[in-house]
């Protein structure tokens, strides 16, 4: 008996959530739209500047790591192999 009551309660709970699902989706989308309006979007110049900074730092790190790799490879070939 007690098991049936739990089953019936959980079944009605699931049915209730399924019926509210479209309403919850609409509420979620409305809240997303409101939050998107609050975002401080960067200007075109800021985006370009940040992109160039990322590319520059990436190139600098690649050169640094490539240089270290070249040095270690040269030392390895000269002294060990």
C-alpha positions in Angstrom: 0.0 0.0 0.0 2.7 2.5 1.0 4.6 1.7 -2.2 1.6 2.4 -4.3 1.1 5.8 -2.7 4.7 6.8 -3.5 4.3 5.5 -7.1 1.1 7.5 -7.6 2.7 10.7 -6.1 5.8 10.4 -8.3 3.6 9.7 -11.4 1.5 12.8 -10.8 4.7 14.7 -10.1 6.1 13.6 -13.5 2.8 14.5 -15.3 2.8 17.9 -13.7 6.3 18.6 -14.9 5.6 17.5 -18.4 2.6 19.8 -18.6 4.6 22.8 -17.4 7.5 22.1 -19.7 6.5 24.4 -22.6 5.8 27.2 -20.1 9.2 26.7 -18.5 10.9 26.8 -21.9 9.3 30.1 -22.7 10.2 31.5 -19.3 13.8 30.4 -19.8 14.0 32.0 -23.3 12.6 35.3 -22.0 15.2 35.3 -19.2 18.0 34.6 -21.7 16.8 37.5 -23.9 16.8 39.8 -20.8 20.3 38.7 -19.8 21.6 39.2 -23.4 20.6 42.8 -23.2 22.7 43.3 -20.1 25.9 42.2 -21.8 28.5 44.9 -22.4 29.5 43.9 -26.0 33.0 45.0 -27.1 33.4 47.4 -29.9 34.9 46.4 -33.2 38.2 48.1 -32.3 38.4 46.3 -29.0 37.7 42.9 -30.6 40.4 43.6 -33.2 42.9 44.6 -30.5 42.2 41.6 -28.3 42.4 39.3 -31.3 45.8 40.7 -32.2 47.0 40.4 -28.6 46.0 36.7 -28.6 47.7 36.1 -31.9 50.9 37.9 -30.8 51.1 36.1 -27.5 50.5 32.8 -29.3 53.3 33.5 -31.8 55.7 34.6 -29.0 55.0 31.4 -27.0 55.5 29.3 -30.1 58.8 30.9 -30.8 60.0 30.5 -27.2 59.0 26.8 -27.1 60.4 26.2 -30.6 63.7 27.8 -29.5 63.9 25.7 -26.3 63.1 22.5 -28.3 65.8 23.4 -30.8 68.4 24.0 -28.1 67.6 20.7 -26.3 67.5 18.8 -29.6 70.9 20.2 -30.5 72.4 19.4 -27.1 70.9 15.9 -27.1 72.3 15.1 -30.6 75.7 16.6 -29.7 76.4 15.1 -26.3 74.2 11.9 -26.1 73.7 10.5 -29.6 
